[in-house]
Amino acid sequence: MATVMEKVRPSEARQLADGVKVNPIPLEIMGMEKAMLARYDSMGNLKGGFGSLVEKKGRFWFYQHGCLYYKNANNIFEIHGDIYKKWIKLGGARFGRPDTNESPCVDGTGRFNHFENNTKTIFWHPSTGANAVWGDIKVRWNELGWERSYLGYPTSDEVDFPDGGRVNAFQNGGIYWWPDTGAMDINDVVVHYTGLMCFKETGEIDGTDEPYAIVGVVSPFGSGAYRSRTYASVDSNTSRPDLMEKIAASAPRLAFHPPCTLQHGQQLRGGVEQHLGSLGFDIRVSTNEAHLCCGSAGTYSVLQPEIAYQLRDRKLANLGDMAPEVIVSANIGCIAHLQSGTATPVRHWVEVLDEALLNR
């Protein structure tokens, strides 16, 4: 077992031997100071960004704009810049001890420091600033591929969320955590208001005296625009599909030609007409030869124009039986080919939907 004499400087040992009381400096601390000074001297241009030494606090040396942490003689880690500012804001050493120097992300733009045995990380990117990720949310982001995932970089620290949850916002979504679900990533969600449902209040037999509803969409990091509207004669448990009523009243009558690429190539049938119909469009599919090609068929209409035009006219006749105001399809070749044989507008169904939403 080492004696006191073996843990102090030789000069101090002599003073102790002479009966002079001193405050001994352990060799470990002497070695740490030497190593910290050497680490600082080795930082080159980075020293200029640290500024002057402000305080020595145990294994931490705090500078004006950065910090050195002594883990052991072979591992002295630095924190600086915006990551250092975020670390200080989160509590400094209470947030966690660094496990790495500030290091580059895979994309070559972002930077990061790991903390507390790699359980916490502060990431920095020029478009997001410095934000911290930890715990199960960090584990989930790691599984997705860090900043290379569809979420991108974090845009917030982990914060509280309703019902005992936690959340980090990212450039393209968020990761949410609850005790009963664990961490779940969710992409950005676009919400369209399509109507309202009026509910009776607690204790009421019905809700006939409830004439209005307020609809809003709020996220933990901001709120989208929302609108309240007063409706007359709205009864409890009945819906008022505002958007669908407008579409049904103003949208043109549609005839849908399912292209071969959709119904035969991808084996997708019924989706377009089903979803447009649910939004309020009057859309129909011919009951006669809906499965047949319109004659476009890529270069077929160029190489075999006579047969292609026969098929086109046959298809237009079947569609015309429904007296549409607009013919819609899902293939640009079909649209161009059919339009060449009729004065009825032939459009992509997305164009019609977009126009209806803009005019709602």
C-alpha positions as CSV (number, residue, x, y, z in Angstrom):
1,M,0.0,0.0,0.0
2,A,1.4,3.4,-1.0
3,T,2.5,5.7,1.8
4,V,1.7,9.4,1.9
5,M,5.3,10.1,1.0
6,E,4.9,8.1,-2.2
7,K,1.9,10.2,-3.3
8,V,3.5,13.7,-3.0
9,R,6.3,15.6,-4.7
10,P,9.8,14.9,-3.3
11,S,10.1,18.5,-2.1
12,E,6.8,18.2,-0.2
13,A,8.1,14.9,1.2
14,R,11.1,16.6,2.6
15,Q,8.9,19.3,4.1
16,L,6.8,16.7,5.8
17,A,9.9,15.0,7.1
18,D,10.9,18.4,8.6
19,G,7.5,18.7,10.3
20,V,6.1,21.4,8.0
21,K,2.4,20.9,7.2
22,V,1.6,21.2,3.4
23,N,-1.4,20.3,1.2
24,P,-0.1,17.3,-0.8
25,I,-0.8,17.1,-4.6
26,P,-1.5,13.5,-5.6
27,L,0.6,12.3,-8.5
28,E,-2.6,11.4,-10.4
29,I,-3.6,15.1,-10.4
30,M,-0.1,16.1,-11.4
31,G,-0.3,13.7,-14.3
32,M,-3.8,14.9,-15.3
33,E,-2.7,18.5,-15.4
34,K,0.3,17.6,-17.5
35,A,-1.9,15.6,-19.9
36,M,-4.5,18.3,-20.1
37,L,-2.0,21.0,-20.9
38,A,-0.4,18.7,-23.6
39,R,-3.9,18.0,-25.0
40,Y,-4.7,21.7,-25.2
41,D,-1.3,22.5,-26.9
42,S,-2.0,19.8,-29.5
43,M,-5.3,21.3,-30.6
44,G,-3.7,23.7,-33.1
45,N,-6.1,26.2,-34.6
46,L,-8.9,24.9,-32.5
47,K,-7.3,26.6,-29.4
48,G,-8.2,30.0,-30.8
49,G,-11.9,29.1,-30.6
50,F,-11.7,28.0,-27.0
51,G,-10.6,31.3,-25.6
52,S,-8.9,31.6,-22.2
53,L,-9.2,29.1,-19.3
54,V,-12.0,30.1,-16.9
55,E,-12.1,27.3,-14.4
56,K,-10.7,23.9,-13.5
57,K,-13.4,21.7,-12.0
58,G,-12.3,18.2,-11.3
59,R,-11.8,16.4,-14.6
60,F,-13.3,19.3,-16.5
61,W,-11.4,22.4,-17.7
62,F,-13.8,25.1,-18.8
63,Y,-12.7,27.7,-21.3
64,Q,-14.6,30.7,-22.6
65,H,-16.0,28.8,-25.5
66,G,-15.2,25.1,-24.9
67,C,-14.3,22.4,-22.5
68,L,-11.8,19.6,-22.0
69,Y,-12.7,16.4,-20.1
70,Y,-10.1,14.1,-18.7
71,K,-11.4,10.5,-18.9
72,N,-7.9,9.0,-18.6
73,A,-4.4,9.7,-19.8
74,N,-5.3,8.3,-23.3
75,N,-8.7,9.9,-23.6
76,I,-9.1,13.6,-23.2
77,F,-12.2,14.8,-25.1
78,E,-13.1,18.3,-26.2
79,I,-16.5,20.1,-26.7
80,H,-16.7,23.4,-28.4
81,G,-18.9,25.8,-30.5
82,D,-22.7,25.4,-30.6
83,I,-22.5,21.8,-29.3
84,Y,-20.7,23.2,-26.2
85,K,-23.4,25.9,-25.8
86,K,-26.2,23.3,-26.0
87,W,-24.3,21.0,-23.5
88,I,-24.1,23.9,-21.0
89,K,-27.8,24.7,-21.5
90,L,-28.8,21.1,-20.8
91,G,-26.8,21.1,-17.6
92,G,-23.2,20.4,-18.6
93,A,-21.7,17.6,-16.6
94,R,-25.1,16.8,-15.2
95,F,-26.3,16.1,-18.8
96,G,-23.4,13.7,-19.3
97,R,-19.6,13.3,-19.7
98,P,-18.3,13.3,-23.3
99,D,-17.3,10.1,-24.9
100,T,-15.9,11.6,-28.1
101,N,-14.4,14.7,-29.5
102,E,-16.6,16.8,-31.8
103,S,-16.7,14.6,-34.9
104,P,-18.1,14.8,-38.4
105,C,-21.3,13.1,-39.5
106,V,-21.3,10.8,-42.5
107,D,-22.7,13.5,-44.8
108,G,-19.6,15.6,-44.1
109,T,-21.8,18.6,-43.0
110,G,-23.1,17.8,-39.6
111,R,-21.1,17.4,-36.4
112,F,-21.7,15.5,-33.1
113,N,-20.5,14.6,-29.6
114,H,-21.5,11.4,-27.8
115,F,-22.1,11.6,-24.0
116,E,-22.6,9.3,-21.0
117,N,-21.4,6.0,-22.5
118,N,-23.0,6.9,-25.8
119,T,-26.5,7.0,-24.4
120,K,-26.9,10.7,-25.3
121,T,-25.7,12.7,-28.4
122,I,-25.8,16.3,-29.4
123,F,-26.0,16.8,-33.2
124,W,-25.3,20.0,-35.0
125,H,-26.2,21.0,-38.6
126,P,-26.0,24.5,-40.1
127,S,-29.8,24.4,-40.9
128,T,-30.9,23.0,-37.6
129,G,-28.4,24.1,-35.0
130,A,-27.5,21.9,-32.1
131,N,-30.0,19.5,-30.6
132,A,-29.8,16.5,-28.2
133,V,-31.2,13.0,-28.7
134,W,-31.1,10.3,-26.0
135,G,-32.7,7.1,-24.7
136,D,-35.1,5.0,-26.7
137,I,-35.7,7.8,-29.2
138,K,-32.0,7.8,-30.0
139,V,-32.0,4.0,-30.3
140,R,-34.9,4.2,-32.8
141,W,-33.1,6.9,-34.8
142,N,-30.0,4.8,-34.9
143,E,-32.0,1.9,-36.2
144,L,-33.4,4.1,-39.0
145,G,-29.9,5.2,-40.1
146,W,-29.2,8.4,-38.1
147,E,-29.2,11.6,-40.3
148,R,-29.2,9.5,-43.4
149,S,-32.7,8.2,-42.6
150,Y,-35.8,9.9,-44.0
151,L,-36.1,11.9,-40.8
152,G,-32.9,13.8,-41.4
153,Y,-31.4,15.8,-38.5
154,P,-33.1,16.6,-35.1
155,T,-34.7,20.0,-34.9
156,S,-35.5,19.9,-31.2
157,D,-34.3,18.4,-28.0
158,E,-36.4,15.6,-26.4
159,V,-39.4,17.2,-24.8
160,D,-42.6,16.2,-23.0
161,F,-45.6,15.0,-25.0
162,P,-49.2,14.4,-23.8
163,D,-50.1,11.2,-21.9
164,G,-46.7,10.8,-20.4
165,G,-44.9,10.7,-23.8
166,R,-41.7,12.2,-25.1
167,V,-40.8,13.4,-28.5
168,N,-38.0,14.7,-30.7
169,A,-38.8,16.7,-33.8
170,F,-36.7,16.0,-37.0
171,Q,-36.4,17.7,-40.4
172,N,-39.0,15.4,-41.9
173,G,-41.0,14.1,-39.0
174,G,-40.6,13.0,-35.4
175,I,-39.9,10.1,-33.1
176,Y,-42.5,9.7,-30.3
177,W,-42.2,7.6,-27.2
178,W,-44.8,6.4,-24.6
179,P,-44.2,3.9,-21.8
180,D,-46.7,1.4,-23.4
181,T,-45.5,1.8,-27.0
182,G,-41.8,2.5,-27.0
183,A,-40.3,4.8,-29.6
184,M,-42.2,5.2,-32.9
185,D,-41.1,7.3,-35.9
186,I,-43.8,9.2,-37.8
187,N,-43.3,11.1,-41.1
188,D,-44.7,14.6,-41.6
189,V,-48.4,14.4,-41.7
190,V,-50.6,16.6,-43.9
191,V,-54.1,17.0,-42.5
192,H,-57.0,18.3,-44.7
193,Y,-60.1,19.4,-43.0
194,T,-63.1,17.8,-44.7
195,G,-66.0,18.4,-42.3
196,L,-67.2,18.0,-38.8
197,M,-69.0,15.7,-36.4
198,C,-71.2,17.3,-33.7
199,F,-71.3,15.4,-30.4
200,K,-73.7,15.9,-27.5
201,E,-72.3,17.1,-24.2
202,T,-72.0,14.8,-21.2
203,G,-75.4,14.3,-19.6
204,E,-77.4,15.5,-22.6
205,I,-80.0,13.4,-24.3
206,D,-79.1,14.8,-27.7
207,G,-77.0,17.6,-29.1
208,T,-79.5,19.6,-31.1
209,D,-78.5,22.8,-29.3
210,E,-74.8,22.5,-30.3
211,P,-74.6,24.6,-33.5
212,Y,-70.8,24.8,-34.0
213,A,-67.5,23.0,-33.8
214,I,-63.9,24.3,-33.7
215,V,-61.4,22.2,-35.7
216,G,-57.6,22.7,-35.3
217,V,-54.4,20.8,-35.9
218,V,-51.6,21.3,-33.3
219,S,-48.2,19.7,-33.1
220,P,-45.8,19.8,-30.1
221,F,-43.6,22.2,-32.1
222,G,-46.2,24.6,-33.5
223,S,-49.7,24.8,-34.7
224,G,-51.1,24.8,-38.2
225,A,-53.7,27.3,-39.4
226,Y,-57.2,26.3,-38.4
227,R,-60.7,27.6,-38.9
228,S,-63.8,27.6,-36.9
229,R,-67.2,27.9,-38.6
230,T,-70.8,28.2,-37.3
231,Y,-73.3,25.8,-38.7
232,A,-77.0,25.9,-38.2
233,S,-79.2,22.8,-37.5
234,V,-76.4,20.4,-36.8
235,D,-77.7,17.5,-34.7
236,S,-75.7,15.3,-32.4
237,N,-73.8,12.4,-34.0
238,T,-74.5,13.6,-37.5
239,S,-71.8,14.6,-39.9
240,R,-71.5,17.7,-42.1
241,P,-68.9,16.9,-44.8
242,D,-68.2,20.4,-45.9
243,L,-65.5,19.6,-48.5
244,M,-67.4,16.6,-50.0
245,E,-70.6,18.7,-50.4
246,K,-68.6,21.3,-52.3
247,I,-67.0,18.8,-54.6
248,A,-70.3,17.1,-55.3
249,A,-72.0,20.4,-56.1
250,S,-69.3,21.8,-58.4
251,A,-67.0,19.0,-59.7
252,P,-67.6,17.8,-63.3
253,R,-69.2,14.4,-64.1
254,L,-66.3,12.0,-64.7
255,A,-65.8,8.9,-66.8
256,F,-62.6,7.0,-65.8
257,H,-60.6,5.0,-68.2
258,P,-58.3,2.5,-66.2
259,P,-55.1,2.3,-68.2
260,C,-53.5,-1.1,-69.0
261,T,-50.4,-0.1,-67.0
262,L,-52.6,0.2,-63.9
263,Q,-55.2,-2.6,-64.2
264,H,-53.1,-5.2,-66.0
265,G,-49.5,-4.3,-65.4
266,Q,-49.7,-3.4,-61.7
267,Q,-52.9,-5.4,-61.0
268,L,-54.5,-2.3,-59.4
269,R,-58.2,-2.0,-60.0
270,G,-60.9,0.1,-58.4
271,G,-58.7,2.4,-56.3
272,V,-59.0,5.7,-58.2
273,E,-62.7,5.6,-58.7
274,Q,-63.3,4.4,-55.1
275,H,-61.3,7.2,-53.5
276,L,-62.5,10.0,-55.8
277,G,-66.0,8.8,-55.2
278,S,-65.5,8.9,-51.4
279,L,-64.5,12.6,-51.8
280,G,-67.7,13.5,-53.5
281,F,-66.9,13.1,-57.2
282,D,-69.5,11.6,-59.6
283,I,-67.1,9.2,-61.3
284,R,-68.1,6.1,-63.3
285,V,-66.3,3.3,-65.2
286,S,-67.8,1.9,-68.4
287,T,-69.5,-1.4,-67.9
288,N,-68.7,-2.3,-71.5
289,E,-65.1,-3.3,-72.3
290,A,-63.4,-1.4,-69.5
291,H,-60.6,-4.0,-69.6
292,L,-59.7,-3.3,-73.2
293,C,-56.7,-1.1,-74.3
294,C,-57.5,2.4,-75.7
295,G,-55.0,1.8,-78.5
296,S,-52.2,4.0,-77.2
297,A,-49.9,1.2,-75.9
298,G,-46.7,3.1,-76.0
299,T,-45.4,3.2,-79.6
300,Y,-48.2,1.0,-80.9
301,S,-50.3,4.0,-81.9
302,V,-47.4,5.2,-84.0
303,L,-46.4,1.9,-85.6
304,Q,-50.0,0.7,-86.0
305,P,-52.1,3.8,-86.3
306,E,-55.0,2.3,-88.2
307,I,-55.8,-0.3,-85.5
308,A,-54.9,2.1,-82.7
309,Y,-57.4,4.7,-83.9
310,Q,-60.1,1.9,-84.2
311,L,-59.4,1.0,-80.6
312,R,-59.5,4.6,-79.5
313,D,-62.8,5.3,-81.2
314,R,-64.3,2.1,-79.7
315,K,-63.1,3.2,-76.2
316,L,-64.4,6.7,-76.6
317,A,-67.8,5.4,-77.7
318,N,-68.1,3.3,-74.5
319,L,-67.0,6.2,-72.4
320,G,-69.4,8.6,-74.2
321,D,-72.4,6.4,-73.2
322,M,-71.9,7.8,-69.7
323,A,-72.2,11.4,-71.0
324,P,-69.1,12.6,-69.0
325,E,-68.1,16.3,-68.8
326,V,-64.5,15.2,-68.4
327,I,-62.7,11.9,-69.1
328,V,-60.0,11.0,-66.6
329,S,-57.2,8.4,-66.7
330,A,-53.9,7.7,-65.0
331,N,-51.5,7.4,-68.0
332,I,-50.2,10.3,-70.1
333,G,-50.1,8.1,-73.2
334,C,-53.8,7.2,-72.9
335,I,-54.7,10.8,-72.1
336,A,-53.0,12.2,-75.3
337,H,-54.3,9.3,-77.5
338,L,-58.0,9.7,-76.3
339,Q,-57.9,13.5,-76.5
340,S,-56.9,13.2,-80.2
341,G,-60.3,11.7,-80.9
342,T,-62.8,13.8,-78.9
343,A,-63.7,17.3,-77.9
344,T,-64.5,16.2,-74.4
345,P,-61.6,17.2,-72.1
346,V,-59.3,14.2,-71.2
347,R,-57.2,14.8,-68.1
348,H,-55.3,13.1,-65.4
349,W,-57.4,12.4,-62.3
350,V,-54.8,14.2,-60.1
351,E,-55.4,17.5,-62.1
352,V,-59.1,17.3,-61.4
353,L,-58.6,16.6,-57.7
354,D,-56.1,19.4,-57.4
355,E,-58.5,21.9,-59.1
356,A,-61.3,20.8,-56.7
357,L,-59.1,21.3,-53.6
358,L,-57.9,24.7,-54.8
359,N,-61.5,25.9,-55.3
360,R,-62.9,24.5,-52.1
